[in-house]
Each structure stands twice: as C-alpha cells, then as structure tokens.
Amino acid sequence: MYVCNCNGIREREVRAAIAQGASRPAEVFRAHGCQAQCAKCVCDMRGMIQEQRHSQARALKYAAE
C-alpha cells in the first residue's frame, strides 16, 4: 500500500525507515531522497512512528518484568 502517493513511498518502506531510526516524517522522506509534496501522508507517517514507539515501550516493559 502506498503511504505517500506523490513520492511513491510504500508502507513497508516507511516502516523500514522507522526501524532504521527515523523519528519524524521529514526523516522518512530524507531516507528516500525526497520531501513532502502535498503532505497528506504526514499524519499517517506520524501514526506509524507512534505505533512503533508504543511497541518498543511495551517490549521494554515486558523485558524488564
């Protein structure tokens, strides 16, 4: 599924950039050598970043128990 239609960035590519340390949509764009065009995808990217942060926090919590 495409997250960013303007730049042709797919969900798996966004998730890969996040896994490699992208913590803001601008960093996801930078990882793909582009920048936001219409910015409709920025909210989706922020949601994916938050989702990853929550997953990491849960994993740390369970690892500490």
PDBQT receptor file of N, H, CA, C and O in Angstrom, charges set to zero:
ATOM      1  N   MET A   1       0.844  -1.178   0.000  1.00  0.00    +0.000 N 
ATOM      2  CA  MET A   1       0.000   0.000   0.000  1.00  0.00    +0.000 C 
ATOM      3  C   MET A   1       0.890   1.242   0.000  1.00  0.00    +0.000 C 
ATOM      4  O   MET A   1       1.903   1.288   0.698  1.00  0.00    +0.000 OA
ATOM      5  N   TYR A   2       0.512   2.226  -0.771  1.00  0.00    +0.000 N 
ATOM      6  H   TYR A   2      -0.311   2.188  -1.338  1.00  0.00    +0.000 HD
ATOM      7  CA  TYR A   2       1.259   3.476  -0.801  1.00  0.00    +0.000 C 
ATOM      8  C   TYR A   2       0.834   4.352   0.374  1.00  0.00    +0.000 C 
ATOM      9  O   TYR A   2      -0.355   4.527   0.640  1.00  0.00    +0.000 OA
ATOM     10  N   VAL A   3       1.827   4.897   1.068  1.00  0.00    +0.000 N 
ATOM     11  H   VAL A   3       2.793   4.755   0.852  1.00  0.00    +0.000 HD
ATOM     12  CA  VAL A   3       1.566   5.874   2.120  1.00  0.00    +0.000 C 
ATOM     13  C   VAL A   3       1.671   7.267   1.504  1.00  0.00    +0.000 C 
ATOM     14  O   VAL A   3       0.843   8.139   1.770  1.00  0.00    +0.000 OA
ATOM     15  N   CYS A   4       2.681   7.460   0.693  1.00  0.00    +0.000 N 
ATOM     16  H   CYS A   4       3.353   6.751   0.477  1.00  0.00    +0.000 HD
ATOM     17  CA  CYS A   4       2.897   8.748   0.023  1.00  0.00    +0.000 C 
ATOM     18  C   CYS A   4       2.755   8.535  -1.485  1.00  0.00    +0.000 C 
ATOM     19  O   CYS A   4       3.639   7.972  -2.129  1.00  0.00    +0.000 OA
ATOM     20  N   ASN A   5       1.644   8.989  -2.028  1.00  0.00    +0.000 N 
ATOM     21  H   ASN A   5       0.926   9.447  -1.504  1.00  0.00    +0.000 HD
ATOM     22  CA  ASN A   5       1.410   8.855  -3.468  1.00  0.00    +0.000 C 
ATOM     23  C   ASN A   5       2.297   9.780  -4.281  1.00  0.00    +0.000 C 
ATOM     24  O   ASN A   5       2.728   9.423  -5.377  1.00  0.00    +0.000 OA
ATOM     25  N   CYS A   6       2.572  10.952  -3.760  1.00  0.00    +0.000 N 
ATOM     26  H   CYS A   6       2.222  11.242  -2.869  1.00  0.00    +0.000 HD
ATOM     27  CA  CYS A   6       3.383  11.932  -4.502  1.00  0.00    +0.000 C 
ATOM     28  C   CYS A   6       4.790  11.415  -4.779  1.00  0.00    +0.000 C 
ATOM     29  O   CYS A   6       5.338  11.620  -5.862  1.00  0.00    +0.000 OA
ATOM     30  N   ASN A   7       5.369  10.739  -3.778  1.00  0.00    +0.000 N 
ATOM     31  H   ASN A   7       4.924  10.573  -2.898  1.00  0.00    +0.000 HD
ATOM     32  CA  ASN A   7       6.743  10.247  -3.903  1.00  0.00    +0.000 C 
ATOM     33  C   ASN A   7       6.826   8.737  -4.101  1.00  0.00    +0.000 C 
ATOM     34  O   ASN A   7       7.921   8.187  -4.222  1.00  0.00    +0.000 OA
ATOM     35  N   GLY A   8       5.699   8.075  -4.135  1.00  0.00    +0.000 N 
ATOM     36  H   GLY A   8       4.809   8.521  -4.038  1.00  0.00    +0.000 HD
ATOM     37  CA  GLY A   8       5.692   6.632  -4.362  1.00  0.00    +0.000 C 
ATOM     38  C   GLY A   8       6.312   5.835  -3.229  1.00  0.00    +0.000 C 
ATOM     39  O   GLY A   8       6.981   4.831  -3.474  1.00  0.00    +0.000 OA
ATOM     40  N   ILE A   9       6.100   6.267  -1.989  1.00  0.00    +0.000 N 
ATOM     41  H   ILE A   9       5.557   7.083  -1.790  1.00  0.00    +0.000 HD
ATOM     42  CA  ILE A   9       6.663   5.573  -0.837  1.00  0.00    +0.000 C 
ATOM     43  C   ILE A   9       5.609   4.621  -0.279  1.00  0.00    +0.000 C 
ATOM     44  O   ILE A   9       4.500   5.028   0.065  1.00  0.00    +0.000 OA
ATOM     45  N   ARG A  10       5.977   3.367  -0.199  1.00  0.00    +0.000 N 
ATOM     46  H   ARG A  10       6.879   3.036  -0.478  1.00  0.00    +0.000 HD
ATOM     47  CA  ARG A  10       5.071   2.326   0.295  1.00  0.00    +0.000 C 
ATOM     48  C   ARG A  10       5.179   2.164   1.811  1.00  0.00    +0.000 C 
ATOM     49  O   ARG A  10       6.148   2.598   2.434  1.00  0.00    +0.000 OA
ATOM     50  N   GLU A  11       4.167   1.532   2.380  1.00  0.00    +0.000 N 
ATOM     51  H   GLU A  11       3.380   1.179   1.874  1.00  0.00    +0.000 HD
ATOM     52  CA  GLU A  11       4.122   1.309   3.824  1.00  0.00    +0.000 C 
ATOM     53  C   GLU A  11       5.367   0.578   4.309  1.00  0.00    +0.000 C 
ATOM     54  O   GLU A  11       5.954   0.965   5.320  1.00  0.00    +0.000 OA
ATOM     55  N   ARG A  12       5.774  -0.462   3.614  1.00  0.00    +0.000 N 
ATOM     56  H   ARG A  12       5.297  -0.777   2.794  1.00  0.00    +0.000 HD
ATOM     57  CA  ARG A  12       6.943  -1.224   4.055  1.00  0.00    +0.000 C 
ATOM     58  C   ARG A  12       8.206  -0.377   4.030  1.00  0.00    +0.000 C 
ATOM     59  O   ARG A  12       9.110  -0.591   4.838  1.00  0.00    +0.000 OA
ATOM     60  N   GLU A  13       8.279   0.584   3.114  1.00  0.00    +0.000 N 
ATOM     61  H   GLU A  13       7.545   0.758   2.458  1.00  0.00    +0.000 HD
ATOM     62  CA  GLU A  13       9.438   1.471   3.049  1.00  0.00    +0.000 C 
ATOM     63  C   GLU A  13       9.432   2.462   4.206  1.00  0.00    +0.000 C 
ATOM     64  O   GLU A  13      10.482   2.792   4.756  1.00  0.00    +0.000 OA
ATOM     65  N   VAL A  14       8.241   2.934   4.573  1.00  0.00    +0.000 N 
ATOM     66  H   VAL A  14       7.387   2.666   4.126  1.00  0.00    +0.000 HD
ATOM     67  CA  VAL A  14       8.127   3.827   5.733  1.00  0.00    +0.000 C 
ATOM     68  C   VAL A  14       8.530   3.066   6.983  1.00  0.00    +0.000 C 
ATOM     69  O   VAL A  14       9.298   3.572   7.801  1.00  0.00    +0.000 OA
ATOM     70  N   ARG A  15       8.013   1.849   7.137  1.00  0.00    +0.000 N 
ATOM     71  H   ARG A  15       7.389   1.438   6.473  1.00  0.00    +0.000 HD
ATOM     72  CA  ARG A  15       8.343   1.036   8.317  1.00  0.00    +0.000 C 
ATOM     73  C   ARG A  15       9.837   0.720   8.378  1.00  0.00    +0.000 C 
ATOM     74  O   ARG A  15      10.414   0.687   9.465  1.00  0.00    +0.000 OA
ATOM     75  N   ALA A  16      10.459   0.491   7.242  1.00  0.00    +0.000 N 
ATOM     76  H   ALA A  16       9.990   0.518   6.359  1.00  0.00    +0.000 HD
ATOM     77  CA  ALA A  16      11.899   0.229   7.199  1.00  0.00    +0.000 C 
ATOM     78  C   ALA A  16      12.678   1.464   7.654  1.00  0.00    +0.000 C 
ATOM     79  O   ALA A  16      13.644   1.343   8.407  1.00  0.00    +0.000 OA
ATOM     80  N   ALA A  17      12.269   2.632   7.207  1.00  0.00    +0.000 N 
ATOM     81  H   ALA A  17      11.484   2.729   6.595  1.00  0.00    +0.000 HD
ATOM     82  CA  ALA A  17      12.944   3.870   7.615  1.00  0.00    +0.000 C 
ATOM     83  C   ALA A  17      12.787   4.092   9.111  1.00  0.00    +0.000 C 
ATOM     84  O   ALA A  17      13.728   4.521   9.779  1.00  0.00    +0.000 OA
ATOM     85  N   ILE A  18      11.608   3.802   9.638  1.00  0.00    +0.000 N 
ATOM     86  H   ILE A  18      10.844   3.453   9.095  1.00  0.00    +0.000 HD
ATOM     87  CA  ILE A  18      11.366   3.936  11.078  1.00  0.00    +0.000 C 
ATOM     88  C   ILE A  18      12.245   2.949  11.842  1.00  0.00    +0.000 C 
ATOM     89  O   ILE A  18      12.834   3.304  12.863  1.00  0.00    +0.000 OA
ATOM     90  N   ALA A  19      12.334   1.729  11.361  1.00  0.00    +0.000 N 
ATOM     91  H   ALA A  19      11.855   1.440  10.531  1.00  0.00    +0.000 HD
ATOM     92  CA  ALA A  19      13.170   0.715  12.009  1.00  0.00    +0.000 C 
ATOM     93  C   ALA A  19      14.639   1.116  11.995  1.00  0.00    +0.000 C 
ATOM     94  O   ALA A  19      15.404   0.706  12.868  1.00  0.00    +0.000 OA
ATOM     95  N   GLN A  20      15.030   1.908  11.018  1.00  0.00    +0.000 N 
ATOM     96  H   GLN A  20      14.408   2.241  10.309  1.00  0.00    +0.000 HD
ATOM     97  CA  GLN A  20      16.410   2.370  10.919  1.00  0.00    +0.000 C 
ATOM     98  C   GLN A  20      16.640   3.666  11.687  1.00  0.00    +0.000 C 
ATOM     99  O   GLN A  20      17.727   4.242  11.630  1.00  0.00    +0.000 OA
ATOM    100  N   GLY A  21      15.610   4.128  12.410  1.00  0.00    +0.000 N 
ATOM    101  H   GLY A  21      14.727   3.660  12.457  1.00  0.00    +0.000 HD
ATOM    102  CA  GLY A  21      15.802   5.273  13.292  1.00  0.00    +0.000 C 
ATOM    103  C   GLY A  21      15.045   6.543  12.951  1.00  0.00    +0.000 C 
ATOM    104  O   GLY A  21      15.155   7.523  13.688  1.00  0.00    +0.000 OA
ATOM    105  N   ALA A  22      14.287   6.570  11.872  1.00  0.00    +0.000 N 
ATOM    106  H   ALA A  22      14.198   5.774  11.273  1.00  0.00    +0.000 HD
ATOM    107  CA  ALA A  22      13.519   7.779  11.541  1.00  0.00    +0.000 C 
ATOM    108  C   ALA A  22      12.469   8.011  12.622  1.00  0.00    +0.000 C 
ATOM    109  O   ALA A  22      11.682   7.119  12.937  1.00  0.00    +0.000 OA
ATOM    110  N   SER A  23      12.464   9.209  13.182  1.00  0.00    +0.000 N 
ATOM    111  H   SER A  23      13.103   9.934  12.926  1.00  0.00    +0.000 HD
ATOM    112  CA  SER A  23      11.516   9.524  14.252  1.00  0.00    +0.000 C 
ATOM    113  C   SER A  23      10.590  10.682  13.897  1.00  0.00    +0.000 C 
ATOM    114  O   SER A  23       9.787  11.124  14.719  1.00  0.00    +0.000 OA
ATOM    115  N   ARG A  24      10.710  11.161  12.679  1.00  0.00    +0.000 N 
ATOM    116  H   ARG A  24      11.362  10.802  12.011  1.00  0.00    +0.000 HD
ATOM    117  CA  ARG A  24       9.837  12.222  12.164  1.00  0.00    +0.000 C 
ATOM    118  C   ARG A  24       9.591  11.973  10.686  1.00  0.00    +0.000 C 
ATOM    119  O   ARG A  24      10.436  11.386  10.009  1.00  0.00    +0.000 OA
ATOM    120  N   PRO A  25       8.440  12.412  10.173  1.00  0.00    +0.000 N 
ATOM    121  CA  PRO A  25       8.185  12.233   8.743  1.00  0.00    +0.000 C 
ATOM    122  C   PRO A  25       9.300  12.806   7.862  1.00  0.00    +0.000 C 
ATOM    123  O   PRO A  25       9.629  12.219   6.831  1.00  0.00    +0.000 OA
ATOM    124  N   ALA A  26       9.876  13.926   8.247  1.00  0.00    +0.000 N 
ATOM    125  H   ALA A  26       9.609  14.403   9.084  1.00  0.00    +0.000 HD
ATOM    126  CA  ALA A  26      10.954  14.514   7.440  1.00  0.00    +0.000 C 
ATOM    127  C   ALA A  26      12.122  13.546   7.293  1.00  0.00    +0.000 C 
ATOM    128  O   ALA A  26      12.778  13.518   6.251  1.00  0.00    +0.000 OA
ATOM    129  N   GLU A  27      12.383  12.757   8.325  1.00  0.00    +0.000 N 
ATOM    130  H   GLU A  27      11.849  12.780   9.171  1.00  0.00    +0.000 HD
ATOM    131  CA  GLU A  27      13.467  11.782   8.272  1.00  0.00    +0.000 C 
ATOM    132  C   GLU A  27      13.108  10.601   7.363  1.00  0.00    +0.000 C 
ATOM    133  O   GLU A  27      13.982  10.015   6.725  1.00  0.00    +0.000 OA
ATOM    134  N   VAL A  28      11.828  10.262   7.309  1.00  0.00    +0.000 N 
ATOM    135  H   VAL A  28      11.118  10.739   7.827  1.00  0.00    +0.000 HD
ATOM    136  CA  VAL A  28      11.380   9.216   6.382  1.00  0.00    +0.000 C 
ATOM    137  C   VAL A  28      11.592   9.708   4.948  1.00  0.00    +0.000 C 
ATOM    138  O   VAL A  28      12.115   8.972   4.111  1.00  0.00    +0.000 OA
ATOM    139  N   PHE A  29      11.196  10.927   4.669  1.00  0.00    +0.000 N 
ATOM    140  H   PHE A  29      10.772  11.525   5.350  1.00  0.00    +0.000 HD
ATOM    141  CA  PHE A  29      11.403  11.489   3.326  1.00  0.00    +0.000 C 
ATOM    142  C   PHE A  29      12.889  11.539   2.988  1.00  0.00    +0.000 C 
ATOM    143  O   PHE A  29      13.296  11.161   1.889  1.00  0.00    +0.000 OA
ATOM    144  N   ARG A  30      13.690  12.003   3.930  1.00  0.00    +0.000 N 
ATOM    145  H   ARG A  30      13.360  12.310   4.823  1.00  0.00    +0.000 HD
ATOM    146  CA  ARG A  30      15.132  12.113   3.707  1.00  0.00    +0.000 C 
ATOM    147  C   ARG A  30      15.728  10.741   3.393  1.00  0.00    +0.000 C 
ATOM    148  O   ARG A  30      16.606  10.625   2.537  1.00  0.00    +0.000 OA
ATOM    149  N   ALA A  31      15.254   9.706   4.082  1.00  0.00    +0.000 N 
ATOM    150  H   ALA A  31      14.542   9.801   4.778  1.00  0.00    +0.000 HD
ATOM    151  CA  ALA A  31      15.750   8.349   3.840  1.00  0.00    +0.000 C 
ATOM    152  C   ALA A  31      15.462   7.890   2.418  1.00  0.00    +0.000 C 
ATOM    153  O   ALA A  31      16.142   7.008   1.895  1.00  0.00    +0.000 OA
ATOM    154  N   HIS A  32      14.457   8.487   1.796  1.00  0.00    +0.000 N 
ATOM    155  H   HIS A  32      13.905   9.204   2.221  1.00  0.00    +0.000 HD
ATOM    156  CA  HIS A  32      14.093   8.119   0.424  1.00  0.00    +0.000 C 
ATOM    157  C   HIS A  32      14.505   9.188  -0.591  1.00  0.00    +0.000 C 
ATOM    158  O   HIS A  32      14.121   9.129  -1.760  1.00  0.00    +0.000 OA
ATOM    159  N   GLY A  33      15.283  10.154  -0.133  1.00  0.00    +0.000 N 
ATOM    160  H   GLY A  33      15.595  10.201   0.816  1.00  0.00    +0.000 HD
ATOM    161  CA  GLY A  33      15.809  11.165  -1.048  1.00  0.00    +0.000 C 
ATOM    162  C   GLY A  33      14.763  12.087  -1.627  1.00  0.00    +0.000 C 
ATOM    163  O   GLY A  33      14.880  12.527  -2.771  1.00  0.00    +0.000 OA
ATOM    164  N   CYS A  34      13.732  12.386  -0.838  1.00  0.00    +0.000 N 
ATOM    165  H   CYS A  34      13.637  12.029   0.091  1.00  0.00    +0.000 HD
ATOM    166  CA  CYS A  34      12.671  13.269  -1.330  1.00  0.00    +0.000 C 
ATOM    167  C   CYS A  34      12.146  14.128  -0.179  1.00  0.00    +0.000 C 
ATOM    168  O   CYS A  34      12.687  14.103   0.926  1.00  0.00    +0.000 OA
ATOM    169  N   GLN A  35      11.110  14.868  -0.450  1.00  0.00    +0.000 N 
ATOM    170  H   GLN A  35      10.671  14.888  -1.348  1.00  0.00    +0.000 HD
ATOM    171  CA  GLN A  35      10.481  15.692   0.584  1.00  0.00    +0.000 C 
ATOM    172  C   GLN A  35       8.973  15.687   0.375  1.00  0.00    +0.000 C 
ATOM    173  O   GLN A  35       8.477  15.302  -0.684  1.00  0.00    +0.000 OA
ATOM    174  N   ALA A  36       8.262  16.117   1.398  1.00  0.00    +0.000 N 
ATOM    175  H   ALA A  36       8.665  16.429   2.258  1.00  0.00    +0.000 HD
ATOM    176  CA  ALA A  36       6.799  16.144   1.317  1.00  0.00    +0.000 C 
ATOM    177  C   ALA A  36       6.355  17.051   0.177  1.00  0.00    +0.000 C 
ATOM    178  O   ALA A  36       6.928  18.119  -0.040  1.00  0.00    +0.000 OA
ATOM    179  N   GLN A  37       5.333  16.618  -0.545  1.00  0.00    +0.000 N 
ATOM    180  H   GLN A  37       4.868  15.750  -0.369  1.00  0.00    +0.000 HD
ATOM    181  CA  GLN A  37       4.761  17.423  -1.614  1.00  0.00    +0.000 C 
ATOM    182  C   GLN A  37       3.430  18.006  -1.133  1.00  0.00    +0.000 C 
ATOM    183  O   GLN A  37       3.346  19.193  -0.820  1.00  0.00    +0.000 OA
ATOM    184  N   CYS A  38       2.402  17.176  -1.076  1.00  0.00    +0.000 N 
ATOM    185  H   CYS A  38       2.470  16.211  -1.330  1.00  0.00    +0.000 HD
ATOM    186  CA  CYS A  38       1.090  17.669  -0.638  1.00  0.00    +0.000 C 
ATOM    187  C   CYS A  38       0.899  17.502   0.873  1.00  0.00    +0.000 C 
ATOM    188  O   CYS A  38       0.016  18.128   1.459  1.00  0.00    +0.000 OA
ATOM    189  N   ALA A  39       1.724  16.657   1.501  1.00  0.00    +0.000 N 
ATOM    190  H   ALA A  39       2.441  16.148   1.025  1.00  0.00    +0.000 HD
ATOM    191  CA  ALA A  39       1.755  16.410   2.954  1.00  0.00    +0.000 C 
ATOM    192  C   ALA A  39       0.533  15.658   3.496  1.00  0.00    +0.000 C 
ATOM    193  O   ALA A  39       0.341  15.607   4.711  1.00  0.00    +0.000 OA
ATOM    194  N   LYS A  40      -0.283  15.082   2.635  1.00  0.00    +0.000 N 
ATOM    195  H   LYS A  40      -0.127  15.123   1.648  1.00  0.00    +0.000 HD
ATOM    196  CA  LYS A  40      -1.425  14.298   3.112  1.00  0.00    +0.000 C 
ATOM    197  C   LYS A  40      -0.965  13.049   3.857  1.00  0.00    +0.000 C 
ATOM    198  O   LYS A  40      -1.703  12.525   4.691  1.00  0.00    +0.000 OA
ATOM    199  N   CYS A  41       0.225  12.569   3.575  1.00  0.00    +0.000 N 
ATOM    200  H   CYS A  41       0.825  12.994   2.897  1.00  0.00    +0.000 HD
ATOM    201  CA  CYS A  41       0.743  11.347   4.184  1.00  0.00    +0.000 C 
ATOM    202  C   CYS A  41       1.398  11.578   5.544  1.00  0.00    +0.000 C 
ATOM    203  O   CYS A  41       1.649  10.620   6.274  1.00  0.00    +0.000 OA
ATOM    204  N   VAL A  42       1.672  12.810   5.888  1.00  0.00    +0.000 N 
ATOM    205  H   VAL A  42       1.467  13.589   5.295  1.00  0.00    +0.000 HD
ATOM    206  CA  VAL A  42       2.414  13.104   7.114  1.00  0.00    +0.000 C 
ATOM    207  C   VAL A  42       1.693  12.578   8.354  1.00  0.00    +0.000 C 
ATOM    208  O   VAL A  42       2.344  12.036   9.247  1.00  0.00    +0.000 OA
ATOM    209  N   CYS A  43       0.400  12.718   8.433  1.00  0.00    +0.000 N 
ATOM    210  H   CYS A  43      -0.128  13.158   7.707  1.00  0.00    +0.000 HD
ATOM    211  CA  CYS A  43      -0.351  12.207   9.589  1.00  0.00    +0.000 C 
ATOM    212  C   CYS A  43      -0.242  10.694   9.680  1.00  0.00    +0.000 C 
ATOM    213  O   CYS A  43      -0.092  10.148  10.773  1.00  0.00    +0.000 OA
ATOM    214  N   ASP A  44      -0.316  10.012   8.543  1.00  0.00    +0.000 N 
ATOM    215  H   ASP A  44      -0.437  10.456   7.655  1.00  0.00    +0.000 HD
ATOM    216  CA  ASP A  44      -0.167   8.560   8.544  1.00  0.00    +0.000 C 
ATOM    217  C   ASP A  44       1.228   8.160   9.011  1.00  0.00    +0.000 C 
ATOM    218  O   ASP A  44       1.378   7.217   9.789  1.00  0.00    +0.000 OA
ATOM    219  N   MET A  45       2.233   8.864   8.546  1.00  0.00    +0.000 N 
ATOM    220  H   MET A  45       2.112   9.630   7.914  1.00  0.00    +0.000 HD
ATOM    221  CA  MET A  45       3.606   8.566   8.965  1.00  0.00    +0.000 C 
ATOM    222  C   MET A  45       3.775   8.800  10.465  1.00  0.00    +0.000 C 
ATOM    223  O   MET A  45       4.401   7.998  11.156  1.00  0.00    +0.000 OA
ATOM    224  N   ARG A  46       3.222   9.887  10.957  1.00  0.00    +0.000 N 
ATOM    225  H   ARG A  46       2.713  10.539  10.396  1.00  0.00    +0.000 HD
ATOM    226  CA  ARG A  46       3.305  10.154  12.407  1.00  0.00    +0.000 C 
ATOM    227  C   ARG A  46       2.651   9.023  13.196  1.00  0.00    +0.000 C 
ATOM    228  O   ARG A  46       3.174   8.596  14.225  1.00  0.00    +0.000 OA
ATOM    229  N   GLY A  47       1.514   8.544  12.716  1.00  0.00    +0.000 N 
ATOM    230  H   GLY A  47       1.090   8.891  11.880  1.00  0.00    +0.000 HD
ATOM    231  CA  GLY A  47       0.834   7.440  13.372  1.00  0.00    +0.000 C 
ATOM    232  C   GLY A  47       1.674   6.175  13.377  1.00  0.00    +0.000 C 
ATOM    233  O   GLY A  47       1.706   5.451  14.373  1.00  0.00    +0.000 OA
ATOM    234  N   MET A  48       2.352   5.907  12.273  1.00  0.00    +0.000 N 
ATOM    235  H   MET A  48       2.326   6.494  11.465  1.00  0.00    +0.000 HD
ATOM    236  CA  MET A  48       3.210   4.727  12.198  1.00  0.00    +0.000 C 
ATOM    237  C   MET A  48       4.405   4.858  13.135  1.00  0.00    +0.000 C 
ATOM    238  O   MET A  48       4.829   3.876  13.744  1.00  0.00    +0.000 OA
ATOM    239  N   ILE A  49       4.944   6.059  13.253  1.00  0.00    +0.000 N 
ATOM    240  H   ILE A  49       4.599   6.857  12.759  1.00  0.00    +0.000 HD
ATOM    241  CA  ILE A  49       6.061   6.304  14.172  1.00  0.00    +0.000 C 
ATOM    242  C   ILE A  49       5.606   6.101  15.609  1.00  0.00    +0.000 C 
ATOM    243  O   ILE A  49       6.304   5.465  16.398  1.00  0.00    +0.000 OA
ATOM    244  N   GLN A  50       4.443   6.635  15.953  1.00  0.00    +0.000 N 
ATOM    245  H   GLN A  50       3.876   7.152  15.311  1.00  0.00    +0.000 HD
ATOM    246  CA  GLN A  50       3.897   6.463  17.303  1.00  0.00    +0.000 C 
ATOM    247  C   GLN A  50       3.642   4.994  17.599  1.00  0.00    +0.000 C 
ATOM    248  O   GLN A  50       3.933   4.517  18.696  1.00  0.00    +0.000 OA
ATOM    249  N   GLU A  51       3.106   4.289  16.638  1.00  0.00    +0.000 N 
ATOM    250  H   GLU A  51       2.869   4.677  15.747  1.00  0.00    +0.000 HD
ATOM    251  CA  GLU A  51       2.838   2.857  16.792  1.00  0.00    +0.000 C 
ATOM    252  C   GLU A  51       4.131   2.104  17.113  1.00  0.00    +0.000 C 
ATOM    253  O   GLU A  51       4.150   1.235  17.985  1.00  0.00    +0.000 OA
ATOM    254  N   GLN A  52       5.200   2.442  16.409  1.00  0.00    +0.000 N 
ATOM    255  H   GLN A  52       5.184   3.148  15.701  1.00  0.00    +0.000 HD
ATOM    256  CA  GLN A  52       6.494   1.805  16.645  1.00  0.00    +0.000 C 
ATOM    257  C   GLN A  52       7.011   2.143  18.043  1.00  0.00    +0.000 C 
ATOM    258  O   GLN A  52       7.540   1.272  18.733  1.00  0.00    +0.000 OA
ATOM    259  N   ARG A  53       6.863   3.387  18.460  1.00  0.00    +0.000 N 
ATOM    260  H   ARG A  53       6.433   4.094  17.899  1.00  0.00    +0.000 HD
ATOM    261  CA  ARG A  53       7.311   3.791  19.801  1.00  0.00    +0.000 C 
ATOM    262  C   ARG A  53       6.562   3.014  20.875  1.00  0.00    +0.000 C 
ATOM    263  O   ARG A  53       7.166   2.553  21.843  1.00  0.00    +0.000 OA
ATOM    264  N   HIS A  54       5.251   2.866  20.711  1.00  0.00    +0.000 N 
ATOM    265  H   HIS A  54       4.760   3.240  19.925  1.00  0.00    +0.000 HD
ATOM    266  CA  HIS A  54       4.449   2.122  21.685  1.00  0.00    +0.000 C 
ATOM    267  C   HIS A  54       4.866   0.654  21.718  1.00  0.00    +0.000 C 
ATOM    268  O   HIS A  54       4.930   0.049  22.788  1.00  0.00    +0.000 OA
ATOM    269  N   SER A  55       5.144   0.090  20.564  1.00  0.00    +0.000 N 
ATOM    270  H   SER A  55       5.092   0.581  19.695  1.00  0.00    +0.000 HD
ATOM    271  CA  SER A  55       5.581  -1.306  20.505  1.00  0.00    +0.000 C 
ATOM    272  C   SER A  55       6.910  -1.487  21.217  1.00  0.00    +0.000 C 
ATOM    273  O   SER A  55       7.103  -2.467  21.936  1.00  0.00    +0.000 OA
ATOM    274  N   GLN A  56       7.826  -0.549  21.021  1.00  0.00    +0.000 N 
ATOM    275  H   GLN A  56       7.669   0.247  20.437  1.00  0.00    +0.000 HD
ATOM    276  CA  GLN A  56       9.121  -0.628  21.680  1.00  0.00    +0.000 C 
ATOM    277  C   GLN A  56       8.978  -0.463  23.190  1.00  0.00    +0.000 C 
ATOM    278  O   GLN A  56       9.649  -1.151  23.960  1.00  0.00    +0.000 OA
ATOM    279  N   ALA A  57       8.108   0.445  23.609  1.00  0.00    +0.000 N 
ATOM    280  H   ALA A  57       7.563   1.004  22.984  1.00  0.00    +0.000 HD
ATOM    281  CA  ALA A  57       7.895   0.657  25.044  1.00  0.00    +0.000 C 
ATOM    282  C   ALA A  57       7.315  -0.593  25.685  1.00  0.00    +0.000 C 
ATOM    283  O   ALA A  57       7.725  -0.975  26.781  1.00  0.00    +0.000 OA
ATOM    284  N   ARG A  58       6.362  -1.235  25.010  1.00  0.00    +0.000 N 
ATOM    285  H   ARG A  58       6.029  -0.925  24.120  1.00  0.00    +0.000 HD
ATOM    286  CA  ARG A  58       5.784  -2.477  25.536  1.00  0.00    +0.000 C 
ATOM    287  C   ARG A  58       6.831  -3.569  25.625  1.00  0.00    +0.000 C 
ATOM    288  O   ARG A  58       6.877  -4.313  26.605  1.00  0.00    +0.000 OA
ATOM    289  N   ALA A  59       7.664  -3.668  24.615  1.00  0.00    +0.000 N 
ATOM    290  H   ALA A  59       7.626  -3.064  23.819  1.00  0.00    +0.000 HD
ATOM    291  CA  ALA A  59       8.710  -4.693  24.611  1.00  0.00    +0.000 C 
ATOM    292  C   ALA A  59       9.692  -4.464  25.755  1.00  0.00    +0.000 C 
ATOM    293  O   ALA A  59      10.113  -5.419  26.408  1.00  0.00    +0.000 OA
ATOM    294  N   LEU A  60      10.057  -3.216  26.004  1.00  0.00    +0.000 N 
ATOM    295  H   LEU A  60       9.715  -2.441  25.473  1.00  0.00    +0.000 HD
ATOM    296  CA  LEU A  60      10.953  -2.912  27.119  1.00  0.00    +0.000 C 
ATOM    297  C   LEU A  60      10.310  -3.213  28.445  1.00  0.00    +0.000 C 
ATOM    298  O   LEU A  60      10.969  -3.703  29.362  1.00  0.00    +0.000 OA
ATOM    299  N   LYS A  61       9.020  -2.923  28.560  1.00  0.00    +0.000 N 
ATOM    300  H   LYS A  61       8.484  -2.525  27.814  1.00  0.00    +0.000 HD
ATOM    301  CA  LYS A  61       8.299  -3.174  29.792  1.00  0.00    +0.000 C 
ATOM    302  C   LYS A  61       8.270  -4.661  30.102  1.00  0.00    +0.000 C 
ATOM    303  O   LYS A  61       8.532  -5.077  31.231  1.00  0.00    +0.000 OA
ATOM    304  N   TYR A  62       7.950  -5.458  29.092  1.00  0.00    +0.000 N 
ATOM    305  H   TYR A  62       7.738  -5.120  28.175  1.00  0.00    +0.000 HD
ATOM    306  CA  TYR A  62       7.882  -6.903  29.291  1.00  0.00    +0.000 C 
ATOM    307  C   TYR A  62       9.251  -7.515  29.527  1.00  0.00    +0.000 C 
ATOM    308  O   TYR A  62       9.372  -8.494  30.262  1.00  0.00    +0.000 OA
ATOM    309  N   ALA A  63      10.284  -6.951  28.913  1.00  0.00    +0.000 N 
ATOM    310  H   ALA A  63      10.185  -6.154  28.316  1.00  0.00    +0.000 HD
ATOM    311  CA  ALA A  63      11.642  -7.448  29.111  1.00  0.00    +0.000 C 
ATOM    312  C   ALA A  63      12.124  -7.166  30.529  1.00  0.00    +0.000 C 
ATOM    313  O   ALA A  63      12.917  -7.927  31.085  1.00  0.00    +0.000 OA
ATOM    314  N   ALA A  64      11.641  -6.066  31.112  1.00  0.00    +0.000 N 
ATOM    315  H   ALA A  64      10.998  -5.448  30.660  1.00  0.00    +0.000 HD
ATOM    316  CA  ALA A  64      12.054  -5.689  32.469  1.00  0.00    +0.000 C 
ATOM    317  C   ALA A  64      11.348  -6.537  33.528  1.00  0.00    +0.000 C 
ATOM    318  O   ALA A  64      11.807  -6.617  34.667  1.00  0.00    +0.000 OA
ATOM    319  N   GLU A  65      10.247  -7.161  33.160  1.00  0.00    +0.000 N 
ATOM    320  H   GLU A  65       9.873  -7.096  32.235  1.00  0.00    +0.000 HD
ATOM    321  CA  GLU A  65       9.492  -7.956  34.150  1.00  0.00    +0.000 C 
ATOM    322  C   GLU A  65      10.085  -9.309  34.366  1.00  0.00    +0.000 C 
ATOM    323  O   GLU A  65       9.566 -10.090  35.164  1.00  0.00    +0.000 OA
TER     324      GLU A  65
